[in-house]
Amino acid sequence: MSIKLSDGKSFARRYLKDDKVEVLFAVAASMDSVNGCRAFDLVSRFPRLDLLPCRQQTLDECGLAGGQLIMKLL
């Protein structure tokens, strides 16, 4: 899965289907140097899905398998 950060850079990493979506938020926050401590959401490209309400679900439950997520500052 690839995550595009707020500074325009992307990084890819593999995750388990049983990982919770909150793992993606933790990794994105640690990799983003521009965001600082601002709130953000992760959004899938297609089909469009805001992941903030899904933080406690697994990647499999949200139907996230590969693809790219985009960091959206709130």
N, C-alpha and C positions, 0 to 999 in steps of 0.2 A: 504494500500500500504506500502511496506517495502522498505527502502533505506539502502543500504550497504555503509558505510562511508569509507574514505581513510585509517582509522586506523583498518579496519576489523570489526568494530562493526556495528550492524544493529539496526534499530528502526522502529516500525510500527506506522502508524497513519491513520485515516480515512480522506478522502477529499470528497468534493462535486463534482459531474460531471461538474458543471459549474465553478469550480475553474480554474484559469489559471495555466499553467505549471510553470510560474515564482514563484508561491507559493511554489512549490517543491524545487526550487533552493534556496529560502530564508530560508526555514526550514532546508534544508541540510547544508547550510552555517552556520547557528546558532548552529547546533548540532555537527558539526565536530570540534574537538579540535586540530587536527594535521594540517589541511589544512592552517590555518591562513588566509591570503588574496590572496592565489594563485587562478588562474582561474581554473574552473572545468566544466565538462559536466556531465549530468546524462544520462545513457544509459539503455534502457530496455533490458532484457535478450532475450526474444523470443516473437515475431519477433524482431530482433535487430533494435533499433531506437535511434539515437542521438537526444536528446531533446533540445539542445542549439538553433537550428533554429526554434523550435516550442514554444518558451517562451511566445508568445502572444496568443497562441491558448488555448482552454479549454482542460481539461483532456479527455472529451468525444470526441472532434474533433480529438485528437491524438490516440484515441482507447485505452487509459490507464484505465483499470479497474482491480484493484488489482495487484497482481504480485510483482516482485522485481525490483528495479532500482539499478544501481551500479554507484558510484561516480568515475569519471575518471578524474584525474588531467591532465591539459593541459600544 
